[in-house]
Amino acid sequence: MRWSFDGVEDEKVDVIVIGGGITGMMTAWNLAEAGVEVVLLEAGELGAQASGANAGSLHLQIQYPEFASFGEDWARAYGPCLGFLKESLTLWQGLSDRTGEDLSVKTGGGIVVAQTEAEMALIASKARVEAEHGVETHVLDRAELFKIAPYLSDKAIGGGFCPMEGKANTLRVMPAIQVCAEKAGVCILRNTAALGIAAENGGYTVTTDKGTFHAPKVVNAAGASAGKVAGMLGLTINIDGFPLQVTVTEPVAPLIPHLIYSAAGKLSLKQAPNGGCIIGGGWPAAKRADGTLATDPTSLTGNMAMAAGVVPQVGRMQALRSWTAWVNGTPDWRPILGETPSAKGFYMALFPWVGYSGAPMTAKVTAELVLDQRATASLRGVSVLAD
């Protein structure tokens, strides 16, 4: 189904999706493929925040810093999310075929590198929790670790290896999904901010700076701005935006086939197809007085030092570029997915912190719920809305 917005005062559609990141775009694409008339509203440019500026990591295992900070009880409460992420990574593996574009999706596995016995003990505990929820993580001793990752620092004494983790080419993913969504009939409106939402006549009216839209159903996929969007209906959700930064180095010969973490601190490290090493892991960006972001030199040096401490050759690479992004997060890391109990027809599509990894499954399940279909995956224990 194809249609176009001509700028008239009022437009009626089947579903309004708010948020032009990967989750919003894939949700709209799925709905349009099912014959639904969808308009997608993006306040800025498509994928300009976390979806287009993240490091391209495809996460599955429980993140080590949070496990170390929050403990096993938190990890077990979060555990059901692992099955959801596992299904999402399976969808990632078929996304190149689905879009018809090579998205450089590689699942070479992720390694949490340890340099102390205490770190190894936590990795082993984390692996046991992951196994309870169907995620395979191998605890490797020093010899086993260096057999698969000889490029690591000789200070490493072991690690945890999750075979299903990997990476994708962020620069290719969003443009490919956008093309598919538009071909399916999604009307995409960039630079169109939602200014207000009102429940009217059994549906919703969304007021924007480009016109007014009416639909029986609305999907909130606004990421770091999702709390503000929900607040337009008087809803409160415990989600916020966090300013983070990422750095890429000069291209070098193939060196790192894995997604690398450090048990000593915040780090995600991988090598892009062109040879550049992408270095992130949750280091904060600086926030200017006007609310825009800037890279933080202290975070840059700290992030690079952490990477070089795990992979020494990184210390000899030249950093070419750093950039920033707003990433959405919740205190307990649990997603906010599904129909809002107090606002029927208003759906949340929010997977915090690792939303890029969870996007294909988040979009699939959200579209199924909007279509009143049985969801592929149960949200019980996953979404706070299903408790």
Order of alpha helices (4+ residues) and beta strands (2+ residues): beta-beta-alpha-beta-alpha-beta-alpha-alpha-alpha-alpha-beta-alpha-beta-alpha-beta-beta-alpha-beta-beta-beta-beta-beta-alpha-beta-beta-beta-beta-beta-beta-alpha-beta-beta-beta-alpha
